[in-house]
């Protein structure tokens, strides 16, 4: 049974979905995850509420500060199919703080902008914790060195970035060892848009 079928089955929980994904090789896992449509992503986000809380290490493993870790993604925005694919790229900050720096890479980056963010735990904020244990926060941008080769850091009210990233937060839930699912909020309003991430390597 493929990931999409498992998600659609009301009797299948997030633990079974995780076991299935963990049993696939990297290419098959990415193919199944990045093919999920809007309805499956919404259901996956709901099922992932029962998963173990996601943490910062999920996104960067044991990578050193300033080392890029790439997650391939697919979102549910109302765009042509090829434009819904993207990458979220993460790195640890040099100061050793409990947060990550990151930006969005993809076919729209040169037009819209990089969409820089800071990812932090939601612990201590009950309303946020209910949405996910990590928030990708576009209200913040990196205030220290980022990974080599990343584009210049700009605020999210810069040019067309305002339309996509300004005043936005993505709340993340764990799916499996390599896979996570996020839901987008504008200010405190849920947008009913989702995206799935699959860590490379």
C-alpha positions as CSV (number, residue, x, y, z in Angstrom):
1,X,0.0,0.0,0.0
2,X,1.3,3.4,-0.9
3,X,1.5,6.5,1.4
4,X,-1.5,8.2,-0.2
5,X,-3.6,5.1,0.4
6,X,-2.5,4.8,4.0
7,X,-3.3,8.4,4.7
8,X,-6.8,8.0,3.1
9,X,-7.6,5.0,5.3
10,X,-9.3,6.1,8.5
11,X,-8.0,3.0,10.3
12,X,-4.4,3.8,9.6
13,X,-2.6,5.9,12.2
14,X,0.5,8.0,12.0
15,X,2.7,5.2,13.4
16,X,1.8,2.9,10.5
17,X,2.5,5.7,8.0
18,X,5.9,6.3,9.6
19,X,6.8,2.6,9.5
20,X,5.9,2.5,5.8
21,X,8.0,5.6,5.0
22,X,10.9,4.4,7.1
23,X,10.9,1.2,5.2
24,X,11.3,2.8,1.8
25,X,14.6,3.9,0.1
26,X,15.2,7.6,-0.3
27,X,14.0,7.8,-3.9
28,X,10.8,5.9,-3.3
29,X,10.1,7.8,-0.1
30,X,10.5,11.2,-1.9
31,X,8.4,10.1,-4.8
32,X,5.5,9.0,-2.6
33,X,5.6,12.0,-0.3
34,X,6.1,14.7,-2.9
35,X,3.1,13.3,-4.9
36,X,0.6,14.0,-2.1
37,X,-2.3,16.2,-3.0
38,X,-4.0,18.9,-0.9
39,X,-6.6,16.5,0.6
40,X,-3.9,13.9,1.6
41,X,-1.7,16.6,3.1
42,X,-4.5,18.0,5.2
43,X,-5.3,14.6,6.5
44,X,-1.7,13.8,7.1
45,X,-1.3,17.0,9.2
46,X,-4.3,15.9,11.3
47,X,-3.0,12.4,11.8
48,X,0.5,13.7,12.7
49,X,-1.0,15.4,15.8
50,X,-0.6,12.0,17.4
51,X,3.1,11.6,16.5
52,X,6.0,12.2,18.8
53,X,6.7,16.0,18.9
54,X,9.1,17.1,16.2
55,X,12.4,18.7,17.3
56,X,15.1,20.9,15.7
57,X,17.3,17.8,15.2
58,X,14.8,16.4,12.7
59,X,15.7,19.2,10.3
60,X,19.5,19.2,10.6
61,X,20.5,15.9,12.3
62,X,24.0,16.3,13.8
63,X,25.2,18.8,11.1
64,X,27.6,21.4,12.4
65,X,26.8,25.1,12.5
66,X,26.6,26.7,9.1
67,X,26.2,23.3,7.2
68,X,23.2,23.3,4.9
69,X,20.6,20.5,5.2
70,X,18.0,20.3,2.4
71,X,14.4,19.2,2.6
72,X,12.5,18.7,-0.6
73,X,8.9,19.9,-0.4
74,X,5.6,20.2,-2.1
75,X,2.9,22.7,-1.1
76,X,-0.8,23.0,-1.7
77,X,-0.8,26.6,-3.0
78,X,-3.0,27.3,-6.0
79,X,-0.1,27.3,-8.5
80,X,0.7,25.2,-11.5
81,X,2.1,21.8,-10.5
82,X,5.8,22.5,-11.3
83,X,5.7,25.7,-9.1
84,X,4.5,23.8,-6.1
85,X,7.8,22.0,-5.7
86,X,10.4,23.7,-3.5
87,X,13.1,23.2,-0.9
88,X,13.4,24.4,2.6
89,X,17.1,24.7,3.5
90,X,18.2,24.7,7.1
91,X,21.4,25.3,9.1
92,X,22.4,25.6,12.8
93,X,23.4,29.1,13.9
94,X,27.0,29.8,14.9
95,X,26.0,31.0,18.4
96,X,24.7,27.5,19.4
97,X,21.3,28.7,20.3
98,X,18.2,26.5,20.2
99,X,17.0,27.6,16.8
100,X,17.7,27.1,13.1
101,X,18.1,29.5,10.2
102,X,16.6,28.7,6.9
103,X,15.2,29.9,3.6
104,X,13.1,28.6,0.6
105,X,14.7,27.6,-2.6
106,X,12.7,26.9,-5.8
107,X,11.5,28.1,-9.1
108,X,9.8,31.2,-7.7
109,X,12.8,32.3,-5.5
110,X,14.3,34.8,-8.0
111,X,10.9,36.5,-8.4
112,X,9.4,36.3,-5.0
113,X,12.5,36.2,-2.8
114,X,14.2,33.7,-0.5
115,X,11.7,33.8,2.3
116,X,14.2,33.6,5.2
117,X,13.0,32.3,8.6
118,X,14.0,31.2,12.0
119,X,12.7,27.9,13.2
120,X,12.2,27.6,17.0
121,X,10.4,25.3,19.5
122,X,6.8,26.3,20.4
123,X,7.3,25.1,24.0
124,X,5.8,27.5,26.5
125,X,3.1,28.7,24.1
126,X,0.1,26.3,24.5
127,X,-1.9,27.5,21.5
128,X,1.2,27.1,19.3
129,X,2.2,23.8,20.8
130,X,-1.2,22.4,19.8
131,X,-0.4,23.2,16.2
132,X,3.1,21.7,16.2
133,X,6.3,21.5,18.3
134,X,8.4,23.6,15.9
135,X,7.4,26.8,14.2
136,X,9.1,28.1,11.0
137,X,8.7,31.8,11.9
138,X,8.9,34.3,9.1
139,X,8.4,37.2,11.6
140,X,12.1,36.5,12.3
141,X,15.1,36.4,10.0
142,X,18.6,35.2,10.7
143,X,20.7,37.6,12.7
144,X,24.0,35.8,12.2
145,X,26.0,34.0,9.6
146,X,24.0,31.5,7.3
147,X,25.3,28.7,5.2
148,X,27.8,29.4,2.4
149,X,26.2,30.1,-0.9
150,X,22.8,31.1,0.4
151,X,21.3,34.3,-1.0
152,X,21.5,37.6,0.8
153,X,19.3,37.8,3.9
154,X,16.4,40.2,3.4
155,X,13.3,41.0,5.5
156,X,10.0,39.4,4.5
157,X,8.3,42.7,3.8
158,X,10.8,43.2,0.9
159,X,9.2,43.5,-2.5
160,X,7.0,40.5,-3.5
161,X,8.0,38.5,-0.4
162,X,5.4,40.5,1.4
163,X,2.7,38.6,-0.5
164,X,4.0,35.2,0.4
165,X,6.0,35.2,3.6
166,X,5.2,38.5,5.5
167,X,3.6,37.8,8.9
168,X,3.4,34.1,8.2
169,X,4.3,31.1,10.4
170,X,4.4,27.4,9.5
171,X,3.7,24.9,12.3
172,X,5.5,21.6,11.9
173,X,4.6,18.0,12.9
174,X,6.7,14.8,12.6
175,X,5.6,12.1,10.2
176,X,8.6,9.8,10.1
177,X,12.4,9.9,10.4
178,X,12.8,11.9,7.2
179,X,9.3,13.4,6.6
180,X,7.4,16.3,8.2
181,X,4.2,18.1,7.5
182,X,3.5,21.8,8.0
183,X,0.5,24.1,8.1
184,X,0.6,27.8,7.3
185,X,-0.8,30.6,9.4
186,X,-1.0,34.3,8.5
187,X,-0.8,36.2,11.8
188,X,-2.9,33.8,13.9
189,X,-5.3,32.8,11.1
190,X,-5.0,29.2,9.6
191,X,-4.7,29.4,5.8
192,X,-5.7,25.8,5.1
193,X,-2.5,25.4,3.1
194,X,0.0,22.6,3.8
195,X,3.4,21.4,2.7
196,X,5.2,18.2,3.1
197,X,9.0,18.0,3.6
198,X,11.4,15.1,2.9
199,X,14.9,15.4,4.2
200,X,17.6,14.5,1.7
201,X,20.3,12.0,2.6
